[in-house]
């Protein structure tokens, strides 16, 4: 028998460390303050503690190679030696210089495209492939980490991004026909997978996990056939290994499920039974005899404690189908998407804390369920869990009747502004008197160490509120003066009072709770601390009016009021799972609406309501797109439906593929949208080349702020010219891709200077061409 009865498995685990140790080690290395050896030492210590923690908790199937210095898809690109030529790699084992140049760019070449990992707030670096890529085994990380764990006495399950998902998540490299079939590269990459598998077998691995999350997408017959072909080709190499194919984030279609269970040489199937509840019906209908089900019943994407009694019931029903010895309790996906350890939260009150489980607690939940399934139920643990579940359902702090009534009253109206966007833009131009190709930035300016210190000391009551306000006002004045010096047209106050665009608002809204160390990786060293929405949401008092009014008083130029939109607050929070997400979103929209109207009353004529994460929340199944987009777009319109025609409403979106939702973006009815464009090879512009008409203002980003590289005036002017080829001059704005918070002033000043110079150059050329 392959399994003991108490079989438990973790798909993956957070990498940053409980207090973001990896983040600080990465940034120190990038700033040349520490060596590669220093970085590797921190990483090894984190891996060791993760493996030991899972082993001590009783987890039997512990993953390795889920640790990454940037992201697991980039790790696979390195493993396959698929380095774009511009990085000057000449073969051999890929080192940090090449690896981080691909991720972040360098002084001479830009980074590879970054986009969202399915419908999460995690990002990955998109592989650039074509018929001429010469693949080679160029990173032995998977084997090295397996050996590292083994030397510590932990026998792990090495995890690889599956070959088909890797190709489906890639894009044709620049200069390669867009119609090029990426799956045609399967015969070229499988030999490298075979080398890796052979080395893992030789090192003593008995299990291997292939993550094939693209199986949950809407795939055609050709794409599904690629899975069949790939694993048939790998079958002989995999002989002697137990092979787990892991999927997550959604249900499988019946066609994908059939493909999965018929794959050659596969021992076990990992399925997300939290977001893929309909998959259980497929299991009931047909599950292959003698195969193993890794049942993902513990949610890897949220922080609510598992309802153990309910999950145990699900597992017992599955056990009757797949067999007592063939069921493994697992997480629904990698725990990468949740916070690390609840033990580090000293400021959450006991009631809310009892409702939660972070990654470390989810590991314990998985093992508790496995033991219960094996007849060794911890009655006290289950009883404590049941008490917490009941407390959450009955707690008066969860429900606000007035908020529920206000949200229910939204039905029956689409909340559109009364005047069309063309007439509004005319009215706004008369008031704002902006030049053609107006320049602006997205919101945040660099967050210096001194600024972070001031915020930290204020939160810790080490400085007075008067001193805090004085320091923030001084920072705003510095940012305003810099923008005036650079001759930017529409200014921002730089958001010095905000550590995070969602956390800042959540702290001022009712129904939210906050953590001290609930950090989650977004990309590279970038971590976010999502708020926890536990109850009905409302706005007790104005949130941004004081700071926006203060900033506007420092300049005669338009000053943007900066807000985060309801869909982004929702998608970048840990959301309550006891009511539909759209109901929570409508509640947030009403709170933001109150803020928008107060900003307008305070004399703020340009208000940006960021919806950076609207695309991110799009369901993975096309059949579910229309419903999501309807309530998401409606939520945005609710926020600004009551403002005057002369108040200009901006929104911003970043780092997703927007082409498939462009009509919904138009339906948001914003006056101006700024949107990521430069890092994705100006993919957005192809929509307009294909004839989509856009009448509102639009600012496709002219340079990538996630790279330290400073673009030249000529490069930015060239980008603007490409935009002018498909967009009307009178609607085009000039701006970076995203906020500048993660950059240094030494990078920001010359980049913005070149951006403004490029806009002025084009204005001169356009004027002389008339």
N, C-alpha and C positions, 0 to 999 in steps of 0.2 A: 504494500500500500504506500502510495507516494506521500500522503498527508497524515499527520496526526489529527485528531479531532479538533484540537484547539488551533485552528489554522487562521492566522491573521496577517494582513498585508497593508502596507502604506504605499500609495502610488508615487509619492514624492514629498519632499519636505522643504520648508523655507531655508534660504541660503544665507540671508543677511546676518543671522545671529540675533539673540534676544535683545541686544541693545545696538544693533546695526554695526557690529564690529567689522564686517566685510566692507560696508560702505566707506567707513573711515580709512580702512587699509587701501582700498582702491583709489580714493581721492588723494591720499598721501603719495601713492605711487605715481599717479598721473601728474601730480605737482612736483615730482622729482624730490620729494622730501624723504622717501624711503626706497629701498631696493626691491628688486623682484623677489629676492630671498625672503625679505620681510613680509611681502604680500603672500607668498606661498606658505609661510609659517602660520599666518593668521588663518588662511584657508584650511590648512591641514588640521589645525586645532578645532575649527568649526565642524569639519567633517567627522572627526573623531568623536566629538561630543554628541553629534546627531546620531551616529551609529550606536554609540553606547546607550543613549537615552532610549532608543527603540528596542534594543536588546534587553535592557533592564525592565522595560514595560511588558516584555513577553511577546513582542512581535516576532513572528517566525520568518516572514518574507520581507526582508529589509532592503530597500533600493540603494544602489550605488550609481554613480555617474549622473545623478540629478543635481549635484552641485555645479554651479557655473560662475565664471567671472563676469559674464554678461548675459547670455541666454543660451538655451539648449539647442536652438536651431543654428546659431552661429557656431556652437561647438561641433555640430554635425558638418557644417561647411568646412571647418578646419579639419575634421576627421577625413573628409573626402578630398581635401586639397583643392577645393573649388574657389580659389582666391582670384578675384578679378585682376586683370593685368596691371591696372593703374597703381596697385600697391607694391609693385616691384618685387614680389616674392619669387625666389629662385629655386624653390624646392627644399626638401629636408623637413624636419619637424617644425611646425609653425610655432613661433614664439610670441611673446606679448606684443612686440612692436607691430607685427602684421595683424595680429588678432584685434588689438584695440584700434588700429587704423581703420580696419573694416567697420568696427562698431561706431567710432567717434570721428573718423576723418583725421587728417593731420594738416600741417601748415601748407602742404602743396596739393592735396587731393581730398575731395569730399567723402563723407561716410556713405555706406550703403543705405538703402531705404530701410526705415523702421516703420512697422505697423502693428496694430493690435493683434494679440493672440486670441483668435476667435472672438467671443463676446465678453472678454475680460478687460481689466485695466492693465494687464501685463503686456509688454511689447516684445517683438522679436525682430531680428535683422533679416531682411528678405534676401534669400540667395539669388544671385544673378547668373543665369545659366544660358548656355547655347550649344550648338553642335560642335564647337571647337574647344570646349573646355576639356583639359586633360586632367582627369581625376587621378589622385594618388593617395595612398594611405599616409596622411601627413600630421595626424595627432593621435597619440596612443593613450589619450586621457581615460577612455572607458576601461581599458585594461589596467592602467596604472592605478586607478582608484579602486578597482576590484581587489588588486593585490594589496593595496594599502589597508583596506578594511580587513582583509584576510589576515594580515600580519598583526592586526589588533585583536584577532580572535573572533571576528564577525564575518560569517559567510553571507554575502549579499546576493541580491538579484541585480545584475548589471542592466541598466536601462538605456536603450537607444531610441532616438526618433526613427520611426519606421521608414523604409526607403520610399514607399509610395506617398506617404504624407509629406516627406521632405520635398519631393518633386512637386506635389500639388500646392505646396506653400511657397514655391519659388516663382520667379518671373523671368521672362526672356531678358537677357542682358541688353544694354544699349547697342543698337546696330543690328540686333537679331530680330527677324520678323516676328511681329506680335502673334502671328498664327503658328509659330513654331511649337511643336508638341513636346512639352517638357517630359512627358512620360516616355518619349522615345529614348531618353537617356537612361532608362532603367537598366538595360544590359551593361552600361558603362559603370554604374555605381555599385551594382550587386557584387562584382568581384572584390571590392574594398570591404563591403559588409562581410563577405566570406572570410577575408583576412582577420577582421576584428573578432568574428565568432570563433574562428579557429584558435586565436590567441587566448580568448576567454576560456574556451574548453581546456586548453593546455594548462591554463593557470588554476584550473579546478572548479570552474563555475558549473553548477548543476541546473541552474535556471537562467533564463534571459527574458527580459521584458522589452517588447517593441511597442512604443506608443504610436498608435495610428488613429489620432483623433479625427482626421478628415473623413473617416467612415461615417461620422454623424451628419455630414453635409448632404446636400442634394446632389448625388453623383449619377452620372449616366452609365450606360452599360460598358462603354470603353474604359472608363475610370475604374469601375468595379472589377473588370477583367484584369486590370493591372495588378490588383492585390493578389488575385489567383495566380497570375504568372510569376509574380515576385516570390511568393512563398513556395511555389512549386520548384523554382530555380534554387532556392535556399535550402530545400528539404534535406538533401544529403549532407550538407555542411552542418545543419542543425541536429542531425541524428545524434542521439545520446544526451541531448539537452531537453529539459522541460521548457516549452516555449509559451509565454503569455503574451497575447495581443491585448493591449489596453486601449479602450476608447472612453471618451468622457465629454461632458457638457450638454448632451442632448440624447433623445431617443435615436435608435437606429431605424431606418426604413426597413421594410420587410426584405427588400432586395439586398441591402447592405448586411442585414443579419444573416441571410442565407449565404452570402459570399463569405462572411466571417466564419461561420461554423463549418464551412466546407474547405477552409484553407489547409493545405498539406503541411504536415509536420508540426501542427499546433496542438498544444496540450490543454491550454486554458484560455478563457475569455474574461477580460475585465470590463464590466459594464457599469455605467453611471445610473444608479437607480434612484437618485434624488431628482435630477433634472430630466431623467429618462424613464419616468414611471411607466410609460406605455410599453417599454421594452420587456417588462415582466410578462405581458400578454404573449409576446413572441417566444419567450422562454417556455411558457406553459404549453404553447402549441407544438414546439419542436426544439428539444435540446439534445445534442448528440450524446449517446450513451458512452460512458467511460471518460468523458471530458470534464474539466473542472471549471466552475463558475466562481470568479472573484467578484463578489457582490458588493458594489459601492453604495453602502447604505449610510455611511457617515459623511456628511456634507463637507467637501473640501473647499467650498467657496463662500461659506458664511460662518458666523461666529456663535450661532445659537447652539446650546446644548442639545444633543441628540435626544429624541423621545425614545428612550431605550426599549420601553415596553412595545411600542409600535414597530420599531425596527426588528425586535426579536420575533414578533409575529410574522413579519415579512420574510425573515430568514427561515423560520420554521416551515412556512409555505413553500419556499424555494427548495429547502432540504428534501421535501417530499417528492419534488420533481427531479432534481439532479442527483440525489443520493447523499446519504449522511457523510460519507467520506470525501465527497467531491465539492464541498462548499467551503469557500474561504471568505471571511469577513474582511472588507476593504473600505478605503475611503472612496468617495465618488470620483475624485481626481487628485492631482497633487495638492498638498497642503500649502504650497507656494502662495496660494491666493488668500490665505488667512494669516492672522497675527500669530506670533510665535508661542507665547506662554502667558497664561493668565496670572501666574504667580508674581509676575513683575508689575501687576496693576494694584497699586496701593491706594489709589484715590477713588476707585469705583465703589459705590455703596454696596453693601452686602446683598441686598435684594437683586439688583441688576446683575451683579457678579454671579449670583447663583443661576442665572438664566444662560450663561455664556460658556463656551468651550473654544479655546484657541488650539493651535496645532498640537501642543504638548498634551492638552486634555483630550483631543480627538484620538490621539494614539492610545490613551487609556480606554476611551470608549470602545474603540475597535477591539481591543483585547478583552474587555468586559463582555462584549457581545459574543465573541468567539468562545469564551469560557462558559457563558450561559447556554450557548447552543450545544456545548459538549456536556451539559449537565452539572456544571460547577458554577452556578449563578451566585454572584455576590449580592445577597438579598439587601444588605444595608446600602450598597451603592445604588441599586435599582430603586430602593425606597426613597433615598435622598433625591434622585433624579425625578421621580414622580412628584415629589413635593415641590420641586422647583418648577416643573411644568405647570402644575396647578396654580402656583403663585403667579406665574406670568399671565395665565388666562384670566385671573380674577383681580389683578392689581388695578386700583383706581387710577394710577398714574399713566396707564396705557391709553385710556379713553377720555376724549374731550367732546362732549355732545355738540357744542357750538361749532367746532371745526367740522364735525361730520355733517351737520346740517348745511353749512356753507358749501362744502364740497358736493353734496347731493344736489344743491340748487344750481350747479353748473350745467346740468343736463339740459338739452334743448337749445343751446346757443353754441355757435362755433367761435365766438369771441374774436371776430376780425375787426380791425380798425375800419372806420366808416369810409375813409378816402383811399383811393388806390395809390400804389407806391410811387407812380410817376408824378402825380400831383403833390404828394408829400415831399418828394425830393426837391421839387421846384420851390415849395414853401420853405424848406430847410435851407436851401442855397441862398435865398433872399436874406435869411436871418444870419447864417454862418459866413457867407461870402468867402468860400474856399476856392483856391486855385484848381485848375485841372490837375489830375494825378495827385490828389491830396495825400500827404504823408502822415502816418500815425504809427504807434506801436501797439502791442496787444494788451499790455496792462502792467505787468510786473517789471521792475528794474532789479539789478543785482542785489542780492541779500548778503551784505558784508558781514564779517565776523562781529564787528562792533554792533551792527543792527540786531543780529541774533542775540547778542549778549544783553542788549537793552530789553528785548522782549522777554528773554528768559528771566532776567532779574525782576522785571515787573510782575511776571506770573508767580515768582517765588516771594513776592512782597519785600524784596530787597531795596527797591527804589519806590518813591512815592508816585502817585498818579500824575501829579503836576510835572515831575521830572520826566516821566515817561512821555507825556503829551508834548512837552518841550522838545525832547529828542526826536520824536516822530515828525513833528512840524519842521524841524531843521532838516531832516532827511527828505521830506517832501519838497522843501524849498530848493535843496540841492538838485533834485531830479527835475523840477520845473525849470530852474535856471539852465540846466544842461540842455533840455529840449529846446528852450528858446534860443540858446547859443547855436544849436545845431539847425535851427529854423524849421523844426517840425511843425506841422499845421494844426493837428488836433492832439492835445497833450493827454497824458495820464499822470496820476499822482505817484505811481511806482509801487503802490501796495506795501509800504514798509511796515504797516501794522499787522500784516498777515503772514503767517508761516505757511499756510496752505489755503488754496482757494475754496475748498469745500469745508474744511475744519473751521475756518474763520466764521462762516455763516452758521454752521451747525451749532457752534458755541453760543450763538445768540438766538437760536430758535428753540422753542419748547419741543419735547418729544425726542431730543437727542441726548446721548451720553458720550463721554470721551475717555480715551485711554491715555496713559503716560507713555507706554512703550508698545502700543499696538501697531507697529510699523509693518508695511507690506511692500515688497519690491514692485516697482513699476517698470523700470528698465535699468540696466547697468547698476550704477550706485544710487539711482534715484528711488527714494522710498516715500510712500505716502502713509498717512495715519487716518484711515477712513473713520468718520464718525459712526456711531451706532444709532440707527433710528429704531427706537423701541416703542414709541407711542404716537398719538396724533400730533401733527405739526402745526404750530402757529408762531407768529412774530409778536413778542410782547412789546417791543419798542423799535425805533429806527436803528439800523445797523451800520450804515456807511455815510449817512447824510453829513455828519460833522466833518469827517475827513475830506469828502468830496467838496463840500462848501469851502473848507479851509484852503484846499488846493486851488479852487476856482478864484478865490480872493487874491491869489498871488500872481495872476496872469490875466491879460485881456483876451488871450486865445481860448478857444473852446476846450474845456476840460471834461474828459469822459468820466461819468459815474461808472464804477466797475462792480458788476454783480455776477454771481454764478447762477446759471439757469436751473430750473427745477429738475430737468431730466439728468443733468450732469451731477447735481447734488445727490439725486437718487442713485445713479449708476456708480458713483464714486463713494458710496456709503455701504456699510453693512446694513441691509434693509430688513425690517421686520418681515417675518414669513407667515404672519397670521392674518393677512389680508392681501388682496391683489395689489401688485406693484403700482398699477395706474391710480388706485385710490390714494396711496401715499403721495404719488407725484402731483395729483391735483391739489392736495393739501399744501405741498411746498409751493406750488405755483401761486396760490392765493397769498401766501406770505411774501413772496417776491413781488407780487403785484402791489402790495401795500408799500414796499420799499421804493419801487419805481415811481409811484405817484408822489411820494414824499420827496424824492430827489428832484422831480420836475418842479414841485412847489418851491424848492430851495434854489431854483434858478439854474439847474444843470440841464443844458440843452442837448447833450449827447450822452446816451446811456447804453453801455455795452452789457448785454446779458449773455454770458458765455454758455454755449452748449457744446463744449469740447467733446462730450461723451455721448452725444445723441446717436451717432452711428454705431458706437461701441455696444449699445444695448440691443441692436437689431438682432432678433432671433436667428439662429442658424438655419432654420427651415423657412424656405420661401413662403410656404403656406401661412406662416404666422407673421409675415412682414407687415401686411396691411393693417392689422389690428394694432400692432405696436406703434407704427408710424402715425396712425390716426390719433392715439391718445398722447404720444410724445409731442407731436407738432401742436396739437391743441393746447397742451400744457404751456408751451412757449408763448402761444398767442394770448393766453389768459394773462400772462405777466404784464403785457403792455397794451392791452386793448383799449385802455382808458386815457392814453396820453394825447396831447394835442398833435396836429399835423406837423408843427414846427419842431417838435422834439424828435431827434433822430435816434432811432433804435438800431444798435449794432449787435451782431452776435459773432462768435468765433468758434471754429471747429478745427481740430488738429489730429494728425496721424491716424487716419483711417482711409478706407477706400470709399469715396463719396459718390462715385459716378453712378452707382446703382440706386442712389436715393436722391438724385439731384432734383427731381420733381417735388419731393417732400420738403427739401431745403427751400425751394421757391415758395412752397405753400406755407412756410413759417412766416412769410410776409414781413421779414426784417427789412429795414431801410438799407443797411449795409452788412455784408458778411465778409469777415476775414477768414482765410482758410489755408491750411497747409498745402503747399504746392511744390516747393523746391526740392525736397528730399526724395519725393516720389517721381522724379524725372518729369515733372509737370504733367502727370497723368490727368489731373483735373481738367487741364485745357482741352484735352481730347473730346470732352463732352460738348464743349462749345464749337469745336471744329465739326462735330457731327450734327450741328444744327439746333441744339437746345438754345432757346432764347431766354436771356436773363435780363430783366429790366431794372433790378435794384442795384445799388452800389455793391461792388465786390473787390476784395483785395486778396488775390492769390499770393501767398508768401513769396518774397523775392530772395530770401536767403534762409539757410538752415541754422537755427539758434542752438541746436543740440550738438553742434560741432564747434570747437574753438577756432576754426578757420575763419579768417576775415575776407569776405568777398571784395573784389575790386569794383570801382564805379562802372567800368566797362562791362563786367560780368552781370551786374545788376541791371544795367541799361539794356543789355541783350535779353534778359528775362522779361523786362517790361515790354520790349518790342514784340516778343513772342505772344504776350498777352494782348497787346493792341491789335494783333493780326486776327484775333477771334472775339474781342470785346470792344464795345464802344468806348471812346475816349472819356466821355462824360460820366461813365459809371465806374471807371477803374481807380482803385486806391493802391497806394504803395506802402507796404508794411512787411516786417519780418514774418516768419512762419508762426511764431508762438511767443509767449512771454519770455523775458530776459533774466528771470530770477536765477537760473543756474549758471549764468555767465559771469565773467569778471568785467569791471569797468574798462580795463585795458583792451578787452575784445569788443565791448559794446560801443564805445565812443567811435573808433574808426569805422566799424561796420555801419553804424547809423549815419555817420558823416558821408560815407560813400553812397548809402541809400538815398539820402536827400540830394546829393550831387547828381545822382543818376536821374532822379525825378526832374530836377531843374534842367538837366541837359535835354531830356525828352520834351519838356515844355517848350524850350527854345526851338528845338527842331520842328515841333508841331506848329508853333506860331509862324515860323518862317516858311512852312510848306503851304500855308493858307493862301 
